[in-house]
Amino acid sequence: MLLRTLMLISTADLATHLNDPSWVIFDCRHDLGDHGKGERLYREGHLPGAHFAAVETAMSGSKNGKNGRHPLPTPEALADFLAAHGVTASSTIVAYDDAGGLYAARLWWLVRWIGLKDVVLLDGGWPKWITEGRPVTSVVSTPKAAQRLEVRAAASAVLSADDVLRRMADASSALIDARAGERYRGEVEPMDPVAGHIPGALNRFYKANLKPDLTFRAADEVESEFRALIGSRSPEQIGHQCGSGITACANIFAMEYAGLPGSKLYAGSWSEWVSDPTRPVARGAQ
């Protein structure tokens, strides 16, 4: 069944839409340590009709050494990518990966950022689809290009590093770090040159939103835990970050899924933050 105001779709329901021309499916599988792995996996096998959405290109913009490992693409470049794969303003977009929505949520966020609303995640993603023995193919989808999408990015959905600095002294706002606890505490740092976290940031590892099979936990459970974390703050006063702005989108999705919409993305995240040595760094538990 479709879940939580069309944010998630079950494998059973998606199977009934595989031949629906108004639905466009994107395979978002990726590996932060092996940037070519996602496309290799896609070419080995994917959902019938699915197109590949590369995290490093389609879902990211140009890097300059100061804007993080996965800066946002321009709205125009994202719109051109979507249109080239058949997306129109009336399309239903489905995103999936093999990591509980970690990468698919980035596409979900980007699509909504430029003003398209009809986008869902496949609950359980590739692992659940495969476990159930549903059809797969290695045929690379040939997109039927659509007319260019007219889009407008929501500037209010994004926080800059300066915004984060200003908000540090504001008790009514909070920043949630989606990285694993050991990275947040600065015990390990496999991706970036500096370990630790942004001072004052709270920690919620994105996997806390998931069951062991990588499907989403009950929305009321997720809501209760986020409310305990943010206290009396409104969702609109919450920002999200991670290492580079990818897993942060998974927590934004989870908050909205839990009935707490309106939180924002610090797109540059930790990798942008530590590119300027004058920005403060904290280590240890909050």
C-alpha positions in Angstrom: 0.0 0.0 0.0 1.0 3.6 -0.4 2.2 5.0 3.0 2.2 8.2 4.9 0.8 10.7 2.4 2.6 9.2 -0.6 6.1 9.5 0.8 6.8 5.8 0.7 5.6 3.1 -1.8 5.7 -0.6 -1.1 7.3 -3.1 -3.4 3.9 -4.6 -4.1 2.4 -1.3 -5.2 5.4 -0.3 -7.3 5.3 -3.7 -9.1 1.8 -2.6 -10.5 3.2 0.6 -12.0 6.3 -0.7 -13.8 4.7 -0.2 -17.2 3.0 3.1 -16.3 4.5 5.9 -18.5 3.7 8.6 -16.0 5.9 6.9 -13.4 9.7 7.4 -13.6 11.9 5.2 -11.5 15.5 6.1 -10.5 18.1 3.8 -9.2 20.2 5.8 -6.7 22.7 3.2 -5.5 26.1 4.5 -4.6 29.2 3.9 -2.5 31.0 6.9 -0.9 34.2 4.9 -1.1 33.8 3.7 -4.6 32.1 6.2 -6.8 31.7 3.8 -9.8 30.0 1.1 -7.8 26.4 2.3 -8.1 26.5 2.4 -11.9 28.2 -1.0 -12.0 25.4 -2.5 -9.8 22.8 -0.8 -12.0 24.2 -2.4 -15.2 24.3 -5.8 -13.5 20.6 -5.5 -12.6 17.9 -3.0 -11.7 14.2 -2.6 -11.5 12.6 -2.8 -15.0 12.5 0.6 -16.6 14.6 2.3 -13.9 17.1 5.0 -14.9 20.4 5.5 -13.1 20.8 8.7 -11.0 24.5 9.2 -10.1 25.1 10.8 -6.7 28.4 12.4 -7.8 27.1 14.0 -11.0 23.3 14.2 -11.3 22.8 14.8 -7.6 25.8 17.1 -7.0 27.3 20.2 -8.4 30.8 21.5 -9.0 33.3 21.3 -6.1 35.7 24.1 -5.4 37.5 22.8 -2.3 35.4 25.0 0.0 31.8 23.9 -0.7 32.0 20.3 0.6 32.1 16.9 -1.1 28.6 17.0 -2.5 27.5 20.6 -3.2 24.1 21.1 -4.6 23.6 21.0 -8.4 22.2 24.0 -10.0 18.4 23.8 -10.2 18.7 24.1 -14.0 21.2 21.2 -14.2 18.9 19.0 -12.1 15.9 19.9 -14.1 17.7 19.1 -17.3 18.8 15.7 -16.0 15.2 14.8 -14.9 13.7 16.0 -18.2 16.3 14.0 -20.1 15.0 10.9 -18.4 11.4 11.6 -19.2 10.2 13.5 -16.1 7.4 16.0 -16.6 5.6 18.2 -14.1 2.9 15.5 -13.9 5.3 12.5 -13.4 5.4 10.4 -10.3 9.1 9.9 -9.4 10.2 6.8 -7.5 13.7 6.7 -6.0 15.4 3.6 -4.5 18.8 2.4 -3.3 20.2 -0.5 -1.3 20.9 1.4 1.9 17.6 2.2 3.5 17.0 5.4 1.5 20.3 7.0 2.3 20.9 8.1 -1.4 17.3 7.9 -2.6 16.4 10.6 0.0 18.9 12.9 -1.6 17.0 12.7 -4.9 13.7 13.1 -3.0 15.0 16.2 -1.4 16.4 17.7 -4.6 13.2 17.0 -6.6 11.2 18.8 -4.0 13.7 21.6 -3.6 13.1 22.6 -7.3 9.4 22.5 -6.9 8.2 19.0 -7.9 6.1 17.3 -5.3 5.1 13.9 -6.6 8.1 11.8 -5.5 8.3 8.8 -3.2 10.9 6.3 -1.9 10.6 2.6 -2.4 10.3 1.2 1.2 13.0 -1.4 1.7 14.5 -0.5 -1.6 16.6 -3.0 -3.7 17.1 -5.5 -0.9 13.4 -6.0 -0.3 12.6 -6.1 -4.0 15.2 -8.9 -4.5 14.2 -10.8 -1.4 10.7 -11.0 -2.7 11.9 -12.3 -6.1 10.5 -9.5 -8.1 11.6 -8.9 -11.7 14.9 -7.3 -12.5 16.7 -6.5 -15.8 20.2 -5.5 -17.0 18.7 -3.6 -20.0 19.8 0.0 -19.7 16.7 2.2 -19.9 16.5 4.5 -23.0 14.9 7.7 -21.8 12.3 9.5 -23.8 13.3 13.1 -23.3 10.6 15.4 -22.1 10.2 19.2 -22.5 12.4 21.2 -20.2 11.0 21.5 -16.7 10.3 25.0 -15.4 11.5 25.0 -11.8 12.3 27.4 -9.0 14.5 26.4 -6.1 13.3 27.0 -2.6 16.1 29.1 -1.1 14.5 28.9 2.4 15.1 25.1 2.4 18.9 25.5 2.5 21.2 26.7 5.2 24.6 28.2 4.5 27.6 27.9 6.8 27.0 31.5 7.9 23.4 30.6 8.8 24.7 27.8 10.9 27.1 30.1 12.7 24.4 32.6 13.4 22.0 30.0 14.7 24.5 28.6 17.3 23.4 31.3 19.8 19.7 30.8 19.1 18.2 28.3 21.6 15.1 28.1 19.5 17.0 26.4 16.7 19.0 23.2 16.4 21.2 21.3 14.0 20.9 17.5 13.7 24.0 15.5 12.6 23.0 12.3 10.7 26.4 10.6 10.9 27.1 7.6 13.1 27.9 8.3 16.7 31.6 7.5 16.5 32.0 10.1 13.7 29.9 12.7 15.5 32.0 12.3 18.6 35.2 12.5 16.6 36.5 9.0 17.5 36.9 8.2 13.8 36.8 10.2 10.5 37.1 8.1 7.4 36.0 10.8 4.9 37.1 14.2 5.9 40.4 15.8 7.2 39.1 16.9 10.6 37.2 14.7 13.1 34.4 16.0 15.3 31.1 17.9 14.9 29.7 21.3 14.7 29.4 22.8 18.2 25.9 22.4 19.6 24.8 19.9 17.0 22.6 17.1 18.1 23.1 13.5 16.8 20.7 11.1 15.2 22.2 8.5 13.0 19.9 8.1 10.0 19.7 4.3 10.5 17.7 5.0 13.7 14.7 5.6 11.4 14.9 2.1 10.0 14.0 -1.5 10.9 16.7 -4.2 10.4 15.3 -5.0 7.0 15.8 -1.3 5.9 12.1 -0.5 5.8 10.9 2.5 7.7 9.9 2.2 11.3 6.4 3.2 12.4 5.9 7.0 11.9 4.6 7.5 15.4 7.8 6.0 16.8 10.0 8.1 14.7 8.0 11.2 15.6 8.3 10.5 19.3 12.1 10.2 19.1 12.5 13.3 17.0 10.3 15.3 19.4 12.4 14.1 22.3 15.5 15.2 20.5 14.4 18.7 19.4 12.3 19.5 22.5 9.9 22.4 22.1 11.6 23.7 18.9 9.4 23.8 15.8 10.5 21.7 12.8 11.0 24.9 10.8 13.8 25.8 13.2 15.7 22.5 12.7 18.6 22.1 10.3 20.2 18.9 9.2 23.8 18.0 8.3 26.1 15.0 7.9 29.4 14.6 6.2 28.5 16.1 2.8 24.7 16.7 2.7 23.6 13.2 1.6 22.5 11.4 4.8 21.1 14.6 6.2 18.4 14.3 3.5 17.4 10.9 5.0 16.7 12.6 8.4 14.8 15.4 6.6 12.7 12.7 4.9 12.2 10.9 8.3 11.0 14.1 10.0 8.5 14.8 7.3 7.4 11.1 7.3 6.8 11.5 11.0 4.6 14.5 10.5 7.3 17.1 11.3 7.8 19.0 7.9 9.8 22.1 7.3 13.3 21.3 8.5 16.2 22.6 6.4 19.4 21.2 4.9 22.9 22.5 5.6 24.1 21.3 2.2 27.8 21.8 2.7 27.7 19.9 6.0 30.8 18.8 7.8 33.1 18.6 4.7 32.4 22.3 3.9 32.5 23.3 7.6 36.1 22.0 8.2 37.4 23.6 4.9 37.6 26.8 6.9 39.9 26.4 9.9 38.4 29.4 11.6 35.1 27.6 12.1 34.8 26.0 15.6 34.9 22.2 16.0 33.7 20.1 19.0 34.5 16.5 20.0 32.9 14.0 22.3 29.2 13.6 23.3 26.8 16.5 23.3 
